[in-house]
Amino acid sequence: MMLAMVTGWCIALGGTTALDTMGSQAFTGGDRASVSIHLQRCIALLWLLFIPVAFLWAFIEPILLVVGQEQRLSHDVQSFLRVLIIGAPGYIGFESLKKYLQCQGIMRASTYVLLAVAPINLALNVYFVHYARLGLLGSPLAISITFWLCFVLLVGWTCLSPLHRNNRTWAGFQPAVIFDTGSCLSFLKLAIPGILMVGTEWAAFEIVALAAGRLGSLPLAAQSVIMTTDQIMNTIPFGIGVAASARVGNFIGARSAVAAKRASHMSALLSVVVGAVVMTLLMATKDVFGYIYSDDDAVVELVSKVMPLVASFQIADGLAGSCGGVLRGQGRQHLGALFNLIAYYVLALPLGITLAFHPKTHMGLQGLWIGQVVALFIVGLSEYGVVWLGTDWEKEIQRGIQRNQAEAKRRQMHEHPRNAGDNV
């Protein structure tokens, strides 16, 4: 699952950030039909980008053996990922359609679908793993079916929704427009940095998890508690970032610099307030928090020592989530990717691993998380600095206008070749 997240799912979650920019700006920019074109192009290109990942998953056993993994483990990982390939196109389709609806302000549809499918996913996993004699392979099969079910249900909701119909964004299937070279390159210029923006952060936390495993069973158990908690807490700033990207993109498309700026700062303020509340709760419960997951006193004690570090970066994590959404709404995913690369891989991971394992410090799990604290503060404050001081909103609006006009002109060239030279 770690490999799937870092190498595969980041294509869906990162690549679809291009829709945060293009879809949200087109929706309010006077050419709503382009929103559905962006959706179709997103699904097609991300499916193509997944093809080399699928080959990697299908033949990953020799690679795992080369890096020192056990024979049985390597074989099982390859078998697991081969089955998971079935569900990847469904996951990409679901994430793309979800973004398509979100950039129109339709936020609840995907949530309803996920709530409906969650118990089905549980039932499928229990049945395939324990009753169908598939064992390990029952889990990726259940996940794959779940992903396709999510996609199909969201397609059905979209087709039947009066709200979506009233938005008049669906322009039908237009393969020639979808695969226009210029439009595809413009999309990839946003999608690839978006993939890096998501993938670099995920990979950094997975590296910390792997490093914790080398510290022994006790630190690994505490790491599981802390990592699970952090993932749950991170959904809050992530949700704020989703709203921020849609709102900022919509306001840029509507050519309202004041409203876009206000929405950006409001999302940052909200994330700081929520982060402060979460930080207070974690600090107040740090000595007993571990009992939610474990009855081992040693694990709970180690969790209590590391929890202040996790609590300390909640505000910075909130800024990173909300301001990252603002950058996606602007079309500046490359800055988020750059900040992550520098913060995590140049500074945080070397620092954290050194503090954790160096004989002179030997801080163990606390050292690893000190590195993550440093990274999140760098990313959060850097992204907020860009939003607060490094954004010329009028210039962003002009970029949005140019982006929308270029897409509309290319679409007109394919739909009405004789009028290709006319102004849009």
N, C-alpha and C positions, 0 to 999 in steps of 0.2 A: 504493500500500500504506500510505503514511503517512496519507492521508485515511481509508482503510478502518479503520485501527487507532483513530484518534482519534474518528471519528464513528460507527463501526459496531460494531467488535469490543468496544469498552468497554461497550456495552450488555449483551453476553453476559457478559463477565468481571466487570463491576461490578454489573449487575442481579442476577446469581445469588448475590451475597454475602448477599442476603436469606435464601437457603436456609441459609447458614452459621449464621444466627441461628435462624430459625423451624424449619428441619428438624432441626438438631442438638438443640435444646431439646425439640422434640416427641418425638424418638426415645426419650429417656430420661425424659420427663415424664409417662408414663402413657397417652398417646394416640397410639400408633404409626401408626394409620391416617391421622392428619393429615399425616404426612410425605409420602405420595403425593399428597395434596390440594395441599400446598404446591408439589410438583413440577409438577403439571398447571397450577396457577395461574401459576407462574413462566414456564413455556413460553408459555402463552397471552398473558400480559401483555407479555412481552418481544418476542414476535412482533408484537404491536400497536404497541409502542414503536418497532419497527424500520421500520414503514410510512413515517413521514415521512422517515426516513433514506434509505429506498429511493428515494423521490421526489427527494431531494437528489442522490443518486448518478446517477439517470437523467437529470437535467437540470442537471448541474453545469457544463457547458461555458460558458454565459454568465457564471456567477459567477467562474470562473477567468479569463475574459477581462477582467472588470471589475477584478480585482486585479492585472492586468498580466502574466498568463501568455501564452505564445505560442499562436497559433491551432492549430498541429498538436499541440502538447503537450496543450492543453485538450481537443481532440477525442479524442485517444487515451486520456486519463484517463477521460473520460466513457464511452467504449466499454469500457474495462477494468472500470470499476465496474458498468456495466450487466450484464455477464456475471457478475460477482461476487455480484450480488443473488441469483442462483440458489442459491448455497451458504449464504447468511446464515441462513435458517431452520434448516438442518442444523447449523450451528455453534452457534446458540443452543440447539438441542435437545441437542446433545452436552454442552455446558458445564453445562446444567441437570441432565441425568441424571448427569453426573459428580459434581456437588455433592450430589445426592440420595443417591448411593452413599457418598460420603465422610462425610456426616454420620451414616452408620450404621457408620462405621469400615471400610468397604470401599474401600481405597485403590488396590489393584493393578489393578482391572479396566480403568480408563481407560488406565493405563500400558501394559498388554498390547495394548489396541486400537491405541494410537498406535504402538507398536513394530511391529505387524503392518502398519499402513497406511503407514508412512513410506516403505518401498521402492516401494509402489504409487504414492504421490504423486510420487516421483522419476521413475518410469517414465512416468506420465501426462504430466508436464511435458515430458519429453524428446520423447515421441511427438507430442503436440499442437503443440508449438512448432516442432519441426524436421522432422517427417515428415508431419504432417497439413495443412501449409500454412496453419495458423491464425496463425502468427507471435505477436505480442504477446497476442492474445486466447486463445491456447492455455493460457497460464498461469492466468488466472482460471477458465477452464473446468476445468482439472485440479484447482485448489484447491477449487472448488465440489463436484466429484465426491468429492474426498477428505473434505470436511466431512460430506456425506451418508453416505458409507461409514462414517465414524467413528460417527455417530449410530446407523445401522442395526445395526452390529456390537455397539455397547454395549447397545442395546435387546435384541438377541438374547442377549447374555451375561446381562443382568439377568433375562430371562424364564426362562433355563435354569439359573440359579445356585441351588444348594441353600442357600447362605449367605444370599442375599437372601430366598429363600422362608421360611427359618427365622426371619427377622426380623419377618415378618408386618406389613409396612408398606404393602402394596398394598391399597387399598380400592376398586379399580375406578374407572371413569370416572364422574364426578359433575358434569356441567356446571353444574347449579344451584348447587352448593356452591362450585365453582371461581370463578364470577362473582358471588358474594355481595359486595355493595358494600362493606360494612364490612371484610371480609377483604382485598379488593383494595386498599383505601386503606391498610390496615395494611402490606400487602406493599410498596406503592409508597413508603411512608414510609422503608423500609429500602433499597429497590432504587435509588431516584433518588440519595440520598446516596452509595450504593455506586458508581454510575456516575460521579458526580463525583469520588469518591475515586480511582478508577482512571484516569479520563480526564484529570484535571488533571495528574497526574504524567506520563503518557505524552505529553501535548501539550507539557509543558515541555521534555522531552528532545528532541522533534521540533523545537521552536523553536530550541534550541541547535544542532541539526544544520543547520537552514536558515541560521542566523547564521554557522556555520562555513563554509558554502558561499560566503558573501560575503567571506571572508578570502583566498580564492585556492585553487588546486588542491592545494598542499602541505598547508595546514591541513585541507582537506576530506578528503584521503587519511588523515591522522593521526586525524581525527575518526572516520572509518569504522572504523579499527582499534580505537580506544578504545571507541566505542559498541558494537561487536560484542562486545568483551571484557566490558564492563559488563553487557550483556544476558545473557551466559552466566553470569557470576558472580551475577547477581541471581536466577537460578533457585534458588539455595541458600536464601536467606532467604525467598523466596516459598514454597518447599516447607515450610519450618518454619512459616510463617504458615498454610498450609493445615491442617497438623496441629494448630496451636494453636487455630484457629477451631473445628474439630470437637471437640477435647477440652474446651475451655472451655465450648462450647455444651452438650455432653453432660453435663458436671458441673453446670452451672446447671440443666438440666432435671432432673437427679437430686437437686437441692437439696443439693448438697455444696459449701458455700462454701470450705472448707479445700482440697479437691481442686482446685477451679477456680483458686484463688489460687496453689496450688503449680504447677499446669500452666502458668499464665501466666508465673511467674518462671522456671520451668525452660526454657520456650521462649526467653525473653529471654537467659538465661545461655548456652544452646546457640548462639544466633545471635552472641553476643559472641565466644565461643570460636572458632567457625568463621570469623567476620569477621577475627579476629586472625591466624588461619592464612593466609587469603587475602591479607590486607594484607602479611604477611611475604613470601609468595611473589612478589607483584607487585613489591615493593620490591627483592627480591633479583635479579629478572630484568629490571628496567626497561630496562637498557641494550641488551638483546638481544631483548626481547619482540617488538618490531615485526617482526622477521624471520620470525615465524610467518605474517604476512600479506603482507609486502612485502620485496623485495630492494633497494629504494631507500634508500640510506644517510641521505638528508635526512629521509625519512618516519620512519625508525627513530629518528633523533636527536630529532625533535620529539615522538615518542611517549614517549621516555625522559624528556623534560622535563615532560610532562603526567601521566605514570603515577603519580608520587608523590601527586598530587591525587586520582586515582581510588583509589589504595590507602588514602589517609587516611580516606575515608568508608565503608570496608567495614564497620566496626563499627556506625556510625550507620545504614547501609543495612540491616544485619542487624536492628537494633532496630526500624527502621521496618517491615520485613517481618513479624517475629514479633509485635510489639505491634499492628500493624495487623490481624493475624489474631485476636488477643485481642479487639480492639474489635469485629470482625465477629461473633465468637462471643457477645459481650454484646448486640449490637444497637445499637452506637454508631458506625455508619459516618459519621454526620454530623460527628463530631469529626475523623476522618481527612480528610474532604473539606475541613473548615475549616483544618486545619493545612497541607494542601497548597496551598490557595489563598493563604494568607498567606505561607508560606515561599517558594513559587516565584514567584508573580505580584506580590506586594508588595515582596519583598526580593531574591530570588536572580536572577531574570531581569533586572530593571533594573540590579542591581549587576554581573552578569556581562557584559551588553552594554556598559555604560559602561566597564568595565575593558578590554574587548576592542577597542572602537572609538574611545574618546575620545582626542584628540591628545596629551593630557598623560600618559596611561597607556599606551595602545596595546599591551596585553599579548597581544592576539590570542587564540589558542585557550586559552592558560592562563587568561586572564581569564574566558572563558565557563565553564570548569570550576571556577574558584574560586566562582562563583555557585552552581553545583550542589552543591559541598561545603557551603556555608553552608545551603542548603535542606535537604539530607539530615540534617545535624546538628540543625537545628531540628525537623524532622519526627520523627526518631528519638528525640531526647531528650524532646520534648513528649509523644509517644505513650507512652513509657516512664514519664514522670511521671504521666500519667493512670492507667496500670495500677498503678503502685507506690503513689501517694499519693491519686489521685483516684477510686478505686473503692470503693464500699461494696458488698461482695460479697453481703451479706444482702439489700440493696435490689435488686441485680441478679437474685437468685433470686426475689424477690417479683414483679418485672416479668416474669420468665419464666413464673411460675405464672399470672399474669393473662393473659399472651399465649396460653398453652396453653388455659386455661379459656374464654377468649373464642372461640377457634377451634372448640373442641369444642362449645360452646353453639350457635354459628352452624350447624355441621354437623348437630347434632341438630334444629334448627329446620327444616332442609330435609328431613331424612330422616324425622322424626316430628313433623309440624306440630302434632298434638294435644297433644304433650308439651312444647311450646315453653316453657311457663312453669316446667317442672320444673327442679330444680337438676341440674347436670351432675355 
